[in-house]
Each structure stands twice: as C-alpha cells, then as structure tokens.
Amino acid sequence: MGKNGYVEDKALKLLLADDLFDAKQIKQTYDFEKKLYKLQVELFKLQSWVIEQNQRICILFEGRDASGKGGTIKKITRYMNPRFYRVMALPKPTQVQLGQWYFQRYITRLPNPGEIVMFDRSWYNRAMVEPVMEFCTKEQYKQFMKQVPEFEQMITNDGVYLIKFWYELPQELQERRLLDMKRDPLRRWKVSPIDEASIELYDSYSQYRDKMMEATDKKYAPWIWIDASNVELARLEAIRHILRTLPYDDKNDDLLKADSSVLKATPRKNHG
C-alpha cells in the first residue's frame, strides 16, 4: 500500500460505498488526501519546533456557521501529539464569569510555552454573535471593540504568535449545509438555535463582521479571509497559511504556495 496507504484506502472505501460511484469525486478525494498528507508532515515539523523552542501559538477560527472551522481543526490535529495542543470551544459564560472582565476566561486558556491552542470561536463572540443576538449591551460591545486591539497587541508583544481566520460563506450555501447537518443523525447536534437564526440574520452578521474587520485588522494581528465555499480547498489553504506564517525548521516551501481562489483580500479600511 505504500507510505500513502491511508490515502489510497480512503479513496477505495469511497469507491466501494456505492455501486454508482462518481469517478471524478474519487479522484478529487484522492488528490485532497494526498495533499493533506504532505501538509500534515509539515505540521509535525511545526509542532516539533514549537515544543523544542518553547513557542506559543494561538489560532482563532471565526466565521459563518457551517463554514468548516471545526473540520479544519480536526485535520490540523489528526497526527499531532495531544499533550502539546489544546482545542478550545468554550460554553456560554457562567454567572461568575459574567461578572468578570470579559477577557479573563480567555487569558487563562492562552498557550503555555511549547503549546498550540486553537479556538473554535473565541473572544470575538462579543464582536459578532453577542451584539447580533442581543446577548450583550451596546456599552459592552463598544468597550470590547476598544479593548481587543490593545489586548491582542499585549499578547503578541509578549511573544505569542496569533493567527486569526475568518471563514466566509454565501447565504444560500450556509443554509444548505445547515439543513444537511440537521438531517444527519451524527451531526445534528452541531446545529443550535443560534446557528439556525444566523440564516435570517445573515445581513446583520455581515454588518458586524465589517465593523470588526475595520477595527481589529492590525499588522500585528491581521485577519486571514478564507472562502469556505469549497470545504477541502479551504482546509488546505488554512493549513498552508499557518505553515507559511510560522518560522519552523526544515520548511518545505514548495508545498505552501497560496491558493488565490480561496485566500481572499480582507475587505478592510484600517491597516493600523
């Protein structure tokens, strides 16, 4: 089967899953898994560098519901040493946390030396979900928008590598994906009332997204805009960007060329 045996095995399972198989889909799956395998080898190099050099990596995954953020994280961590990374998907704050400084519960979850931390949604809930759903006051929103650039500058000045992804998705495609998830007994748990409301509130989310980009897209903490219309391409490009950004040892630059069809220019005015 060879060193890429698991790639061939996955394609074979897809081939045998249906008598009326789609040869084009089989090839696309094979090509994706083959590229992913090579990038996962690079991710192993990256994690080794993080551990050996006591680096601190913080990656935020933000974006539209059903845009593939969680799936990307799973691909990134598939072969990583679980002792040296954490995935944070925080529940709604407790009564005690509601009385704390907003950033307090996030500070305690920032990466330690030799660690990668990935946030499946982060402190930017207050820039998007909370104001749209009226979970915070206007004053709390304004205070957050003023403080978050300062907060991110403090942690990056302290040596934390901060990568911020925004996953964008057309409204029609988002609605279709959420419907598919609701119909799937193994994935329907992922769809919450807030996710369902996001369809009707699509334009409101867009307005708050643009305000967020304008206020928080900084040279020390830029937003990376991913077109998530094609799940597989989006996952590959997010991984490539992480690998391009971080100065780990023995990097294979030939694998990391940006895909301009997926990596989009962020619609922002502020480049501070």
N, C-alpha and C positions, 0 to 999 in steps of 0.2 A: 504493500500500500504506500510505502514511502513516508518521508518526513511530513508531507502534507496530507497524510491519510485521513485525518478527521474532516478535511475539506471535501475530499472525494466521497467520503462516507455520507456526509450530509446531502450532497448533491444526488447520490444514489438513492437515499431514502425518499427524497422528493420525487425522484423519477418513478419509484415503485409505489408511491402513495396513491396514484390514480392511473387507471388504465388509459385514460385520455390525457396523457401528460403534455405539457407545453414545453417543447424543446428550447424555446427562447428563454423561458423562465428558468429552466435548468441551467443554462449557460450563464445567465445573469447571477444566479445564486452561487455558482462555482467561482465566477470571476470575483464576486464580492468577498467570499470566504477566503479566497487566495490572497487578495489584497489585505484583508483584515488580519490574516495570519502574520504577514510580514510586519504590519504595524504593531501587532501585539508583541512581536520580538523586540521592537524598538521600545515599547512600553516597559518591557522587562529591564532593558538597559536604563531607562529613565528611573524606574523605581530603585534600582541598584545604586544609581548616582545619588538619589535623594537620601537613601539610608546611609551610604558611606560618607556623604558630605554634610549630613545633618541639615538638609534643606527643608523648607516648609512651603508646601504647595497648597493653595486654596483655589478651587474651581467652582464657579457658580453656574448652575444650569437654570436659566429662566426662559420663559416663552409661553406660547399658546398652549392650552390644554390639548392633549393628544398629539403633540408635535414630536414625540420620541425622545424626550430628555432622559427618562428612566432607562429606556432601552440602550441608549448610548453609554450610560454609566455602567450597565451590565457588560457591554462589550469591552469597555476600558478595564474593568476589574477582573475579567474572566480568569486570567492567569497571574494576577498579582498576588503577592504574599499578603494574606489578610491581616497580619499583625501590624502592617505598616500603612494601612489606609483605612479611612472611615467614610461611610456614606451617610449624610445627614438629611433626613426628611422629617422635619420637626412637626409634631402635632400642634393644635391650637394652644396658645399660652394658658397656663393655669391662672387662678386668681392672684396668686403671689406674683407671678411673672408680669401680670397686667399692671401691677403697681411699681414695677422696676423700670429703670432706664431701658428704653426699647432694645438697645444693642446688647444688653447684659447677657441674655441667654445665648447669644451668638458668640460672644467673646470667649466663653468657656469651651466652645467647640471648634475654635480655630486650631490649625495644625500645630502639633508639637514638633521639635526637631526630628528629622528623619521620617516625616509623615506626609501623606497626601490626603486632603479632606475634600470631598465633593458634596456640594449642597444641591439636593434635588428640590429646588426653590429655597430662597434664602431670606436675608433681611429685606430684600426688595418686595416682599409681600406688602409692605406698607406703601410702596410706590404704585402698586397696581391693584391687587385683589382687595385690600382693605378699603381704599377710598371708593372703588367701584361698587363694592358690596355694602358700603357704609358701616364697616367694622371699626373704623377709627374716626376721630373728629377731624375737622378741617385744620385745626391748630396742630394736632398731632402729625398730620400729613405734612404741613408746612415745616414743622420742626425737623422731621425726618429728612426732607429734601435739602434742608440747610446743613444738617449734620453729616449725612452719609459721605459726601466727598472728603470731609475732614477725617472721618473715621477710616476710610479706605487709604487716605494718604498716610495716616499714622501707622497702619499695619504694613503697608508697602515700604515705608521708610524704615521700619524695623526689620526688613529683610524677607517678608513673606511675598512669594510670587502669587499674584492674584490674576486669575483669568475669568472673564465674565462672558458667558454665551447668552445670546438671545435667539430663540428658535421661533421663526415666523412661519405662519401657515395661512392660506386663504380660507375664508369663512366656510365656503362650501365643502372643502376638503376636511376641515376640522369637524364639521357636523357629521360627515360621512364616517370618519374614523371613530367618533364618539358613539355613533349608532352601532358600528361593528363591534366595539368593545362591550356595549350593553348586551348584545346578542350572544357574546361569547361567555359561557359559564365559568371559564378560567380567568377571565379578565374583567368581568363586570364590576368587581369590587373596586376597580380603579376609578370608576365614574361616580363622582359625588354630585350632590345638588348644585354645588358651586360650579363644577365643570359643565353641567347642563345649562346653567344660567349664562355661561360665557358665550354661548351662541347668540342669544338675544342681545347681549351686552357687548358684542364684538367691537362696535364703533367706540363705545366708551373705553374699552381696554386700549384701543388704538390711540385715543387721545391722551390717556395717562402714560402709555408707552412713549409717545413722542416727548412729553414733558420730562419723563425720566431720562431719556436719551440726552436731551438738551442739557439737563442739569448735572448729570453724573458721568458723562463720557469724557474721561480725562486721560491725559497722556500716561499717567502712572497707573490708570485703571480703565482702559478702553473697553467698550462693548464690541463683541465679535458677533456679527449678524449672520445667522445660518438660515438659508432657505430650506425648510424641512419638508418640502413637498415630496421629495424622494427620500424615504427613510434611510435606505442603505447609503446613498451618496452623502447625506447629512452626517451619518455616523462616521464615515471615513474621514470627512473633512474636519470634523471636530477633533478627532484624534490627531490628524496631521497638524492642526494648528497648535495643539498642546505640545507636540513633539518639536515643531518649528520654534516655538517660543522659549522653551527651556533649554539651557546650555549643558545638557548631559554629555557624557563621554561617548566616543565612538559612534557618532550620529551618522545615519545613512541618509544624506540629504536628497539623494535621487528619489526616495520614496515619498518625500514630503512637499512636493510641488502643489501649490494651491489650485483648487478647482474653482474657477471664476463663476461657474454656473451655480455654485452652492454658497460660496463665501461672498456675501454682498456688502456693498458700502453701507455703513450705518447712516441713516437719514438724520444727521445731527447738525446743529449750528455752532455748538460750543466745543472748541478743541483745546480748552484750557488744561 
